[in-house]
Amino acid sequence: MDPVTAAYVAAGAGALVAAPVALTAAGFTSAGVAAGSWAASMMSSAAIANGGGVAAGSVVATLQSVGAAGLSGATGAAVGWLASFFG
């Protein structure tokens, strides 16, 4: 594999591993949106903009869904797929 492709594969794998950590740090947790977090601020702004509710399929709703469900299975599958390029 050429060095540029290897760098892209490594960056993709790193992003997949870092995503759940970043979402939790932002306040999108498995228990819901953490009070006083950046996620809470986003959710509040989205609710105000939508007349009191967060629209299904919006960025905030999607981030909370991923934060609640986690990315463990998808992350493992994607990292395994990316690692197959090194073999």
mmCIF file as gemmi writes it, N, C-alpha and C atoms, coordinates in Angstrom:
data_model
loop_
_atom_site.group_PDB
_atom_site.id
_atom_site.type_symbol
_atom_site.label_atom_id
_atom_site.label_alt_id
_atom_site.label_comp_id
_atom_site.label_asym_id
_atom_site.label_entity_id
_atom_site.label_seq_id
_atom_site.pdbx_PDB_ins_code
_atom_site.Cartn_x
_atom_site.Cartn_y
_atom_site.Cartn_z
_atom_site.occupancy
_atom_site.B_iso_or_equiv
_atom_site.pdbx_formal_charge
_atom_site.auth_seq_id
_atom_site.auth_asym_id
_atom_site.pdbx_PDB_model_num
ATOM 1 N N . MET Axp A 1 ? 0.858 -1.17 0 1 0 ? 1 A 1
ATOM 2 C CA . MET Axp A 1 ? 0 0 0 1 0 ? 1 A 1
ATOM 3 C C . MET Axp A 1 ? 0.905 1.234 0 1 0 ? 1 A 1
ATOM 4 N N . ASP Axp A 2 ? 0.554 2.196 -0.829 1 0 ? 2 A 1
ATOM 5 C CA . ASP Axp A 2 ? 1.368 3.405 -0.891 1 0 ? 2 A 1
ATOM 6 C C . ASP Axp A 2 ? 1.167 4.237 0.381 1 0 ? 2 A 1
ATOM 7 N N . PRO Axp A 3 ? 2.114 5.115 0.71 1 0 ? 3 A 1
ATOM 8 C CA . PRO Axp A 3 ? 2.047 5.879 1.966 1 0 ? 3 A 1
ATOM 9 C C . PRO Axp A 3 ? 0.819 6.781 2.09 1 0 ? 3 A 1
ATOM 10 N N . VAL Axp A 4 ? 0.338 7.323 0.995 1 0 ? 4 A 1
ATOM 11 C CA . VAL Axp A 4 ? -0.827 8.209 1.057 1 0 ? 4 A 1
ATOM 12 C C . VAL Axp A 4 ? -2.075 7.412 1.425 1 0 ? 4 A 1
ATOM 13 N N . THR Axp A 5 ? -2.255 6.266 0.805 1 0 ? 5 A 1
ATOM 14 C CA . THR Axp A 5 ? -3.402 5.416 1.126 1 0 ? 5 A 1
ATOM 15 C C . THR Axp A 5 ? -3.328 4.947 2.571 1 0 ? 5 A 1
ATOM 16 N N . ALA Axp A 6 ? -2.134 4.551 3.007 1 0 ? 6 A 1
ATOM 17 C CA . ALA Axp A 6 ? -1.953 4.116 4.395 1 0 ? 6 A 1
ATOM 18 C C . ALA Axp A 6 ? -2.311 5.232 5.369 1 0 ? 6 A 1
ATOM 19 N N . ALA Axp A 7 ? -1.95 6.463 5.028 1 0 ? 7 A 1
ATOM 20 C CA . ALA Axp A 7 ? -2.274 7.601 5.899 1 0 ? 7 A 1
ATOM 21 C C . ALA Axp A 7 ? -3.78 7.812 5.971 1 0 ? 7 A 1
ATOM 22 N N . TYR Axp A 8 ? -4.478 7.675 4.838 1 0 ? 8 A 1
ATOM 23 C CA . TYR Axp A 8 ? -5.935 7.817 4.838 1 0 ? 8 A 1
ATOM 24 C C . TYR Axp A 8 ? -6.602 6.712 5.658 1 0 ? 8 A 1
ATOM 25 N N . VAL Axp A 9 ? -6.118 5.495 5.517 1 0 ? 9 A 1
ATOM 26 C CA . VAL Axp A 9 ? -6.68 4.379 6.267 1 0 ? 9 A 1
ATOM 27 C C . VAL Axp A 9 ? -6.454 4.588 7.762 1 0 ? 9 A 1
ATOM 28 N N . ALA Axp A 10 ? -5.25 5.003 8.134 1 0 ? 10 A 1
ATOM 29 C CA . ALA Axp A 10 ? -4.949 5.249 9.546 1 0 ? 10 A 1
ATOM 30 C C . ALA Axp A 10 ? -5.802 6.391 10.096 1 0 ? 10 A 1
ATOM 31 N N . ALA Axp A 11 ? -5.984 7.444 9.327 1 0 ? 11 A 1
ATOM 32 C CA . ALA Axp A 11 ? -6.803 8.575 9.779 1 0 ? 11 A 1
ATOM 33 C C . ALA Axp A 11 ? -8.255 8.153 9.949 1 0 ? 11 A 1
ATOM 34 N N . GLY Axp A 12 ? -8.759 7.345 9.029 1 0 ? 12 A 1
ATOM 35 C CA . GLY Axp A 12 ? -10.134 6.86 9.14 1 0 ? 12 A 1
ATOM 36 C C . GLY Axp A 12 ? -10.335 5.986 10.362 1 0 ? 12 A 1
ATOM 37 N N . ALA Axp A 13 ? -9.398 5.096 10.615 1 0 ? 13 A 1
ATOM 38 C CA . ALA Axp A 13 ? -9.481 4.232 11.789 1 0 ? 13 A 1
ATOM 39 C C . ALA Axp A 13 ? -9.404 5.055 13.069 1 0 ? 13 A 1
ATOM 40 N N . GLY Axp A 14 ? -8.526 6.046 13.082 1 0 ? 14 A 1
ATOM 41 C CA . GLY Axp A 14 ? -8.415 6.915 14.257 1 0 ? 14 A 1
ATOM 42 C C . GLY Axp A 14 ? -9.693 7.685 14.519 1 0 ? 14 A 1
ATOM 43 N N . ALA Axp A 15 ? -10.319 8.163 13.46 1 0 ? 15 A 1
ATOM 44 C CA . ALA Axp A 15 ? -11.575 8.904 13.614 1 0 ? 15 A 1
ATOM 45 C C . ALA Axp A 15 ? -12.681 8.014 14.153 1 0 ? 15 A 1
ATOM 46 N N . LEU Axp A 16 ? -12.735 6.771 13.682 1 0 ? 16 A 1
ATOM 47 C CA . LEU Axp A 16 ? -13.766 5.844 14.161 1 0 ? 16 A 1
ATOM 48 C C . LEU Axp A 16 ? -13.585 5.506 15.632 1 0 ? 16 A 1
ATOM 49 N N . VAL Axp A 17 ? -12.35 5.391 16.046 1 0 ? 17 A 1
ATOM 50 C CA . VAL Axp A 17 ? -12.077 5.078 17.446 1 0 ? 17 A 1
ATOM 51 C C . VAL Axp A 17 ? -12.341 6.302 18.326 1 0 ? 17 A 1
ATOM 52 N N . ALA Axp A 18 ? -12.024 7.486 17.821 1 0 ? 18 A 1
ATOM 53 C CA . ALA Axp A 18 ? -12.173 8.713 18.607 1 0 ? 18 A 1
ATOM 54 C C . ALA Axp A 18 ? -13.613 9.21 18.688 1 0 ? 18 A 1
ATOM 55 N N . ALA Axp A 19 ? -14.464 8.835 17.742 1 0 ? 19 A 1
ATOM 56 C CA . ALA Axp A 19 ? -15.83 9.37 17.693 1 0 ? 19 A 1
ATOM 57 C C . ALA Axp A 19 ? -16.62 9.138 18.979 1 0 ? 19 A 1
ATOM 58 N N . PRO Axp A 20 ? -16.669 7.92 19.515 1 0 ? 20 A 1
ATOM 59 C CA . PRO Axp A 20 ? -17.45 7.724 20.745 1 0 ? 20 A 1
ATOM 60 C C . PRO Axp A 20 ? -16.904 8.536 21.925 1 0 ? 20 A 1
ATOM 61 N N . VAL Axp A 21 ? -15.599 8.668 21.996 1 0 ? 21 A 1
ATOM 62 C CA . VAL Axp A 21 ? -14.98 9.444 23.073 1 0 ? 21 A 1
ATOM 63 C C . VAL Axp A 21 ? -15.359 10.917 22.936 1 0 ? 21 A 1
ATOM 64 N N . ALA Axp A 22 ? -15.299 11.421 21.715 1 0 ? 22 A 1
ATOM 65 C CA . ALA Axp A 22 ? -15.631 12.827 21.477 1 0 ? 22 A 1
ATOM 66 C C . ALA Axp A 22 ? -17.105 13.111 21.765 1 0 ? 22 A 1
ATOM 67 N N . LEU Axp A 23 ? -17.991 12.196 21.369 1 0 ? 23 A 1
ATOM 68 C CA . LEU Axp A 23 ? -19.416 12.401 21.639 1 0 ? 23 A 1
ATOM 69 C C . LEU Axp A 23 ? -19.702 12.419 23.135 1 0 ? 23 A 1
ATOM 70 N N . THR Axp A 24 ? -19.093 11.51 23.865 1 0 ? 24 A 1
ATOM 71 C CA . THR Axp A 24 ? -19.287 11.476 25.318 1 0 ? 24 A 1
ATOM 72 C C . THR Axp A 24 ? -18.741 12.748 25.959 1 0 ? 24 A 1
ATOM 73 N N . ALA Axp A 25 ? -17.572 13.185 25.513 1 0 ? 25 A 1
ATOM 74 C CA . ALA Axp A 25 ? -16.985 14.412 26.059 1 0 ? 25 A 1
ATOM 75 C C . ALA Axp A 25 ? -17.862 15.628 25.786 1 0 ? 25 A 1
ATOM 76 N N . ALA Axp A 26 ? -18.559 15.625 24.65 1 0 ? 26 A 1
ATOM 77 C CA . ALA Axp A 26 ? -19.448 16.73 24.302 1 0 ? 26 A 1
ATOM 78 C C . ALA Axp A 26 ? -20.755 16.693 25.084 1 0 ? 26 A 1
ATOM 79 N N . GLY Axp A 27 ? -21.06 15.527 25.695 1 0 ? 27 A 1
ATOM 80 C CA . GLY Axp A 27 ? -22.272 15.419 26.5 1 0 ? 27 A 1
ATOM 81 C C . GLY Axp A 27 ? -23.343 14.512 25.939 1 0 ? 27 A 1
ATOM 82 N N . PHE Axp A 28 ? -23.078 13.853 24.811 1 0 ? 28 A 1
ATOM 83 C CA . PHE Axp A 28 ? -24.029 12.895 24.241 1 0 ? 28 A 1
ATOM 84 C C . PHE Axp A 28 ? -23.695 11.526 24.832 1 0 ? 28 A 1
ATOM 85 N N . THR Axp A 29 ? -24.37 11.159 25.92 1 0 ? 29 A 1
ATOM 86 C CA . THR Axp A 29 ? -24.027 9.948 26.645 1 0 ? 29 A 1
ATOM 87 C C . THR Axp A 29 ? -25.107 8.876 26.491 1 0 ? 29 A 1
ATOM 88 N N . SER Axp A 30 ? -24.791 7.671 26.95 1 0 ? 30 A 1
ATOM 89 C CA . SER Axp A 30 ? -25.757 6.576 26.88 1 0 ? 30 A 1
ATOM 90 C C . SER Axp A 30 ? -26.948 6.819 27.806 1 0 ? 30 A 1
ATOM 91 N N . ALA Axp A 31 ? -26.769 7.68 28.8 1 0 ? 31 A 1
ATOM 92 C CA . ALA Axp A 31 ? -27.858 8.006 29.728 1 0 ? 31 A 1
ATOM 93 C C . ALA Axp A 31 ? -28.663 9.218 29.271 1 0 ? 31 A 1
ATOM 94 N N . GLY Axp A 32 ? -28.289 9.814 28.16 1 0 ? 32 A 1
ATOM 95 C CA . GLY Axp A 32 ? -28.97 11.001 27.658 1 0 ? 32 A 1
ATOM 96 C C . GLY Axp A 32 ? -28.008 12.174 27.577 1 0 ? 32 A 1
ATOM 97 N N . VAL Axp A 33 ? -28.522 13.335 27.324 1 0 ? 33 A 1
ATOM 98 C CA . VAL Axp A 33 ? -27.702 14.537 27.217 1 0 ? 33 A 1
ATOM 99 C C . VAL Axp A 33 ? -27.298 14.979 28.626 1 0 ? 33 A 1
ATOM 100 N N . ALA Axp A 34 ? -26.014 15.191 28.815 1 0 ? 34 A 1
ATOM 101 C CA . ALA Axp A 34 ? -25.504 15.603 30.122 1 0 ? 34 A 1
ATOM 102 C C . ALA Axp A 34 ? -25.85 17.069 30.392 1 0 ? 34 A 1
ATOM 103 N N . ALA Axp A 35 ? -26.379 17.331 31.573 1 0 ? 35 A 1
ATOM 104 C CA . ALA Axp A 35 ? -26.764 18.691 31.96 1 0 ? 35 A 1
ATOM 105 C C . ALA Axp A 35 ? -25.553 19.622 31.936 1 0 ? 35 A 1
ATOM 106 N N . GLY Axp A 36 ? -25.751 20.807 31.398 1 0 ? 36 A 1
ATOM 107 C CA . GLY Axp A 36 ? -24.701 21.82 31.376 1 0 ? 36 A 1
ATOM 108 C C . GLY Axp A 36 ? -23.622 21.584 30.327 1 0 ? 36 A 1
ATOM 109 N N . SER Axp A 37 ? -23.79 20.595 29.482 1 0 ? 37 A 1
ATOM 110 C CA . SER Axp A 37 ? -22.778 20.26 28.48 1 0 ? 37 A 1
ATOM 111 C C . SER Axp A 37 ? -23.002 21.023 27.176 1 0 ? 37 A 1
ATOM 112 N N . TRP Axp A 38 ? -22.042 20.885 26.293 1 0 ? 38 A 1
ATOM 113 C CA . TRP Axp A 38 ? -22.165 21.455 24.96 1 0 ? 38 A 1
ATOM 114 C C . TRP Axp A 38 ? -23.368 20.824 24.253 1 0 ? 38 A 1
ATOM 115 N N . ALA Axp A 39 ? -23.578 19.528 24.468 1 0 ? 39 A 1
ATOM 116 C CA . ALA Axp A 39 ? -24.723 18.837 23.863 1 0 ? 39 A 1
ATOM 117 C C . ALA Axp A 39 ? -26.043 19.427 24.356 1 0 ? 39 A 1
ATOM 118 N N . ALA Axp A 40 ? -26.108 19.769 25.636 1 0 ? 40 A 1
ATOM 119 C CA . ALA Axp A 40 ? -27.328 20.367 26.19 1 0 ? 40 A 1
ATOM 120 C C . ALA Axp A 40 ? -27.598 21.723 25.545 1 0 ? 40 A 1
ATOM 121 N N . SER Axp A 41 ? -26.536 22.473 25.326 1 0 ? 41 A 1
ATOM 122 C CA . SER Axp A 41 ? -26.68 23.774 24.672 1 0 ? 41 A 1
ATOM 123 C C . SER Axp A 41 ? -27.177 23.602 23.235 1 0 ? 41 A 1
ATOM 124 N N . MET Axp A 42 ? -26.62 22.624 22.526 1 0 ? 42 A 1
ATOM 125 C CA . MET Axp A 42 ? -27.06 22.347 21.158 1 0 ? 42 A 1
ATOM 126 C C . MET Axp A 42 ? -28.523 21.93 21.122 1 0 ? 42 A 1
ATOM 127 N N . MET Axp A 43 ? -28.894 21.05 22.057 1 0 ? 43 A 1
ATOM 128 C CA . MET Axp A 43 ? -30.263 20.546 22.081 1 0 ? 43 A 1
ATOM 129 C C . MET Axp A 43 ? -31.238 21.678 22.408 1 0 ? 43 A 1
ATOM 130 N N . SER Axp A 44 ? -30.866 22.545 23.323 1 0 ? 44 A 1
ATOM 131 C CA . SER Axp A 44 ? -31.718 23.673 23.679 1 0 ? 44 A 1
ATOM 132 C C . SER Axp A 44 ? -31.922 24.594 22.477 1 0 ? 44 A 1
ATOM 133 N N . SER Axp A 45 ? -30.842 24.896 21.782 1 0 ? 45 A 1
ATOM 134 C CA . SER Axp A 45 ? -30.935 25.77 20.602 1 0 ? 45 A 1
ATOM 135 C C . SER Axp A 45 ? -31.808 25.14 19.519 1 0 ? 45 A 1
ATOM 136 N N . ALA Axp A 46 ? -31.64 23.83 19.317 1 0 ? 46 A 1
ATOM 137 C CA . ALA Axp A 46 ? -32.443 23.141 18.305 1 0 ? 46 A 1
ATOM 138 C C . ALA Axp A 46 ? -33.922 23.142 18.684 1 0 ? 46 A 1
ATOM 139 N N . ALA Axp A 47 ? -34.204 22.94 19.96 1 0 ? 47 A 1
ATOM 140 C CA . ALA Axp A 47 ? -35.602 22.93 20.409 1 0 ? 47 A 1
ATOM 141 C C . ALA Axp A 47 ? -36.235 24.309 20.256 1 0 ? 47 A 1
ATOM 142 N N . ILE Axp A 48 ? -35.504 25.35 20.593 1 0 ? 48 A 1
ATOM 143 C CA . ILE Axp A 48 ? -36.03 26.714 20.448 1 0 ? 48 A 1
ATOM 144 C C . ILE Axp A 48 ? -36.3 27.012 18.973 1 0 ? 48 A 1
ATOM 145 N N . ALA Axp A 49 ? -35.367 26.617 18.114 1 0 ? 49 A 1
ATOM 146 C CA . ALA Axp A 49 ? -35.52 26.875 16.68 1 0 ? 49 A 1
ATOM 147 C C . ALA Axp A 49 ? -36.686 26.104 16.073 1 0 ? 49 A 1
ATOM 148 N N . ASN Axp A 50 ? -37.039 24.963 16.678 1 0 ? 50 A 1
ATOM 149 C CA . ASN Axp A 50 ? -38.111 24.134 16.131 1 0 ? 50 A 1
ATOM 150 C C . ASN Axp A 50 ? -39.412 24.248 16.907 1 0 ? 50 A 1
ATOM 151 N N . GLY Axp A 51 ? -39.561 25.284 17.676 1 0 ? 51 A 1
ATOM 152 C CA . GLY Axp A 51 ? -40.813 25.497 18.388 1 0 ? 51 A 1
ATOM 153 C C . GLY Axp A 51 ? -41.029 24.589 19.587 1 0 ? 51 A 1
ATOM 154 N N . GLY Axp A 52 ? -39.962 24.119 20.191 1 0 ? 52 A 1
ATOM 155 C CA . GLY Axp A 52 ? -40.079 23.34 21.422 1 0 ? 52 A 1
ATOM 156 C C . GLY Axp A 52 ? -39.647 21.896 21.336 1 0 ? 52 A 1
ATOM 157 N N . GLY Axp A 53 ? -39.389 21.38 20.166 1 0 ? 53 A 1
ATOM 158 C CA . GLY Axp A 53 ? -38.954 19.997 20.029 1 0 ? 53 A 1
ATOM 159 C C . GLY Axp A 53 ? -37.738 19.895 19.136 1 0 ? 53 A 1
ATOM 160 N N . VAL Axp A 54 ? -37.021 18.824 19.283 1 0 ? 54 A 1
ATOM 161 C CA . VAL Axp A 54 ? -35.866 18.56 18.417 1 0 ? 54 A 1
ATOM 162 C C . VAL Axp A 54 ? -36.347 17.679 17.277 1 0 ? 54 A 1
ATOM 163 N N . ALA Axp A 55 ? -36.13 18.119 16.069 1 0 ? 55 A 1
ATOM 164 C CA . ALA Axp A 55 ? -36.611 17.399 14.895 1 0 ? 55 A 1
ATOM 165 C C . ALA Axp A 55 ? -35.904 16.055 14.736 1 0 ? 55 A 1
ATOM 166 N N . ALA Axp A 56 ? -36.687 15.021 14.473 1 0 ? 56 A 1
ATOM 167 C CA . ALA Axp A 56 ? -36.117 13.703 14.195 1 0 ? 56 A 1
ATOM 168 C C . ALA Axp A 56 ? -35.235 13.801 12.957 1 0 ? 56 A 1
ATOM 169 N N . GLY Axp A 57 ? -34.083 13.171 13.015 1 0 ? 57 A 1
ATOM 170 C CA . GLY Axp A 57 ? -33.159 13.187 11.889 1 0 ? 57 A 1
ATOM 171 C C . GLY Axp A 57 ? -32.247 14.395 11.847 1 0 ? 57 A 1
ATOM 172 N N . SER Axp A 58 ? -32.43 15.327 12.782 1 0 ? 58 A 1
ATOM 173 C CA . SER Axp A 58 ? -31.554 16.495 12.812 1 0 ? 58 A 1
ATOM 174 C C . SER Axp A 58 ? -30.172 16.079 13.314 1 0 ? 58 A 1
ATOM 175 N N . VAL Axp A 59 ? -29.212 16.969 13.186 1 0 ? 59 A 1
ATOM 176 C CA . VAL Axp A 59 ? -27.853 16.683 13.646 1 0 ? 59 A 1
ATOM 177 C C . VAL Axp A 59 ? -27.854 16.351 15.133 1 0 ? 59 A 1
ATOM 178 N N . VAL Axp A 60 ? -28.561 17.135 15.928 1 0 ? 60 A 1
ATOM 179 C CA . VAL Axp A 60 ? -28.602 16.91 17.377 1 0 ? 60 A 1
ATOM 180 C C . VAL Axp A 60 ? -29.23 15.553 17.688 1 0 ? 60 A 1
ATOM 181 N N . ALA Axp A 61 ? -30.318 15.225 17.039 1 0 ? 61 A 1
ATOM 182 C CA . ALA Axp A 61 ? -30.98 13.941 17.274 1 0 ? 61 A 1
ATOM 183 C C . ALA Axp A 61 ? -30.083 12.777 16.867 1 0 ? 61 A 1
ATOM 184 N N . THR Axp A 62 ? -29.397 12.932 15.762 1 0 ? 62 A 1
ATOM 185 C CA . THR Axp A 62 ? -28.504 11.871 15.296 1 0 ? 62 A 1
ATOM 186 C C . THR Axp A 62 ? -27.328 11.684 16.247 1 0 ? 62 A 1
ATOM 187 N N . LEU Axp A 63 ? -26.729 12.788 16.693 1 0 ? 63 A 1
ATOM 188 C CA . LEU Axp A 63 ? -25.605 12.682 17.633 1 0 ? 63 A 1
ATOM 189 C C . LEU Axp A 63 ? -26.048 12.029 18.94 1 0 ? 63 A 1
ATOM 190 N N . GLN Axp A 64 ? -27.24 12.358 19.413 1 0 ? 64 A 1
ATOM 191 C CA . GLN Axp A 64 ? -27.721 11.733 20.641 1 0 ? 64 A 1
ATOM 192 C C . GLN Axp A 64 ? -27.992 10.248 20.433 1 0 ? 64 A 1
ATOM 193 N N . SER Axp A 65 ? -28.519 9.891 19.293 1 0 ? 65 A 1
ATOM 194 C CA . SER Axp A 65 ? -28.76 8.476 19.003 1 0 ? 65 A 1
ATOM 195 C C . SER Axp A 65 ? -27.455 7.693 18.998 1 0 ? 65 A 1
ATOM 196 N N . VAL Axp A 66 ? -26.454 8.252 18.361 1 0 ? 66 A 1
ATOM 197 C CA . VAL Axp A 66 ? -25.151 7.586 18.319 1 0 ? 66 A 1
ATOM 198 C C . VAL Axp A 66 ? -24.531 7.545 19.71 1 0 ? 66 A 1
ATOM 199 N N . GLY Axp A 67 ? -24.659 8.646 20.458 1 0 ? 67 A 1
ATOM 200 C CA . GLY Axp A 67 ? -24.131 8.666 21.821 1 0 ? 67 A 1
ATOM 201 C C . GLY Axp A 67 ? -24.822 7.667 22.718 1 0 ? 67 A 1
ATOM 202 N N . ALA Axp A 68 ? -26.121 7.497 22.534 1 0 ? 68 A 1
ATOM 203 C CA . ALA Axp A 68 ? -26.885 6.565 23.369 1 0 ? 68 A 1
ATOM 204 C C . ALA Axp A 68 ? -26.605 5.113 22.991 1 0 ? 68 A 1
ATOM 205 N N . ALA Axp A 69 ? -26.523 4.842 21.707 1 0 ? 69 A 1
ATOM 206 C CA . ALA Axp A 69 ? -26.327 3.467 21.244 1 0 ? 69 A 1
ATOM 207 C C . ALA Axp A 69 ? -24.862 3.078 21.227 1 0 ? 69 A 1
ATOM 208 N N . GLY Axp A 70 ? -24 4.059 21.077 1 0 ? 70 A 1
ATOM 209 C CA . GLY Axp A 70 ? -22.576 3.764 20.957 1 0 ? 70 A 1
ATOM 210 C C . GLY Axp A 70 ? -22.239 3.345 19.545 1 0 ? 70 A 1
ATOM 211 N N . LEU Axp A 71 ? -20.965 3.289 19.276 1 0 ? 71 A 1
ATOM 212 C CA . LEU Axp A 71 ? -20.5 2.899 17.954 1 0 ? 71 A 1
ATOM 213 C C . LEU Axp A 71 ? -19.673 1.629 18.008 1 0 ? 71 A 1
ATOM 214 N N . SER Axp A 72 ? -19.749 0.894 19.096 1 0 ? 72 A 1
ATOM 215 C CA . SER Axp A 72 ? -18.834 -0.226 19.285 1 0 ? 72 A 1
ATOM 216 C C . SER Axp A 72 ? -18.892 -1.244 18.153 1 0 ? 72 A 1
ATOM 217 N N . GLY Axp A 73 ? -20.064 -1.697 17.792 1 0 ? 73 A 1
ATOM 218 C CA . GLY Axp A 73 ? -20.158 -2.692 16.722 1 0 ? 73 A 1
ATOM 219 C C . GLY Axp A 73 ? -19.739 -2.131 15.384 1 0 ? 73 A 1
ATOM 220 N N . ALA Axp A 74 ? -20.243 -0.954 15.064 1 0 ? 74 A 1
ATOM 221 C CA . ALA Axp A 74 ? -19.889 -0.326 13.797 1 0 ? 74 A 1
ATOM 222 C C . ALA Axp A 74 ? -18.41 0.029 13.764 1 0 ? 74 A 1
ATOM 223 N N . THR Axp A 75 ? -17.887 0.489 14.883 1 0 ? 75 A 1
ATOM 224 C CA . THR Axp A 75 ? -16.476 0.851 14.935 1 0 ? 75 A 1
ATOM 225 C C . THR Axp A 75 ? -15.608 -0.379 14.71 1 0 ? 75 A 1
ATOM 226 N N . GLY Axp A 76 ? -15.948 -1.464 15.39 1 0 ? 76 A 1
ATOM 227 C CA . GLY Axp A 76 ? -15.169 -2.688 15.226 1 0 ? 76 A 1
ATOM 228 C C . GLY Axp A 76 ? -15.19 -3.194 13.803 1 0 ? 76 A 1
ATOM 229 N N . ALA Axp A 77 ? -16.354 -3.168 13.189 1 0 ? 77 A 1
ATOM 230 C CA . ALA Axp A 77 ? -16.468 -3.63 11.806 1 0 ? 77 A 1
ATOM 231 C C . ALA Axp A 77 ? -15.678 -2.741 10.86 1 0 ? 77 A 1
ATOM 232 N N . ALA Axp A 78 ? -15.782 -1.445 11.047 1 0 ? 78 A 1
ATOM 233 C CA . ALA Axp A 78 ? -15.078 -0.513 10.161 1 0 ? 78 A 1
ATOM 234 C C . ALA Axp A 78 ? -13.57 -0.605 10.337 1 0 ? 78 A 1
ATOM 235 N N . VAL Axp A 79 ? -13.112 -0.708 11.565 1 0 ? 79 A 1
ATOM 236 C CA . VAL Axp A 79 ? -11.668 -0.838 11.806 1 0 ? 79 A 1
ATOM 237 C C . VAL Axp A 79 ? -11.157 -2.15 11.213 1 0 ? 79 A 1
ATOM 238 N N . GLY Axp A 80 ? -11.928 -3.221 11.363 1 0 ? 80 A 1
ATOM 239 C CA . GLY Axp A 80 ? -11.529 -4.488 10.759 1 0 ? 80 A 1
ATOM 240 C C . GLY Axp A 80 ? -11.444 -4.389 9.251 1 0 ? 80 A 1
ATOM 241 N N . TRP Axp A 81 ? -12.421 -3.723 8.657 1 0 ? 81 A 1
ATOM 242 C CA . TRP Axp A 81 ? -12.401 -3.547 7.205 1 0 ? 81 A 1
ATOM 243 C C . TRP Axp A 81 ? -11.191 -2.726 6.786 1 0 ? 81 A 1
ATOM 244 N N . LEU Axp A 82 ? -10.92 -1.631 7.489 1 0 ? 82 A 1
ATOM 245 C CA . LEU Axp A 82 ? -9.76 -0.811 7.153 1 0 ? 82 A 1
ATOM 246 C C . LEU Axp A 82 ? -8.463 -1.582 7.34 1 0 ? 82 A 1
ATOM 247 N N . ALA Axp A 83 ? -8.397 -2.387 8.391 1 0 ? 83 A 1
ATOM 248 C CA . ALA Axp A 83 ? -7.176 -3.162 8.652 1 0 ? 83 A 1
ATOM 249 C C . ALA Axp A 83 ? -6.924 -4.194 7.559 1 0 ? 83 A 1
ATOM 250 N N . SER Axp A 84 ? -7.981 -4.614 6.86 1 0 ? 84 A 1
ATOM 251 C CA . SER Axp A 84 ? -7.801 -5.611 5.797 1 0 ? 84 A 1
ATOM 252 C C . SER Axp A 84 ? -6.923 -5.087 4.667 1 0 ? 84 A 1
ATOM 253 N N . PHE Axp A 85 ? -6.817 -3.775 4.545 1 0 ? 85 A 1
ATOM 254 C CA . PHE Axp A 85 ? -5.978 -3.193 3.511 1 0 ? 85 A 1
ATOM 255 C C . PHE Axp A 85 ? -4.486 -3.335 3.824 1 0 ? 85 A 1
ATOM 256 N N . PHE Axp A 86 ? -4.159 -3.62 5.066 1 0 ? 86 A 1
ATOM 257 C CA . PHE Axp A 86 ? -2.758 -3.766 5.456 1 0 ? 86 A 1
ATOM 258 C C . PHE Axp A 86 ? -2.248 -5.184 5.245 1 0 ? 86 A 1
ATOM 259 N N . GLY Axp A 87 ? -3.154 -6.118 4.991 1 0 ? 87 A 1
ATOM 260 C CA . GLY Axp A 87 ? -2.784 -7.518 4.875 1 0 ? 87 A 1
ATOM 261 C C . GLY Axp A 87 ? -2.369 -7.864 3.509 1 0 ? 87 A 1
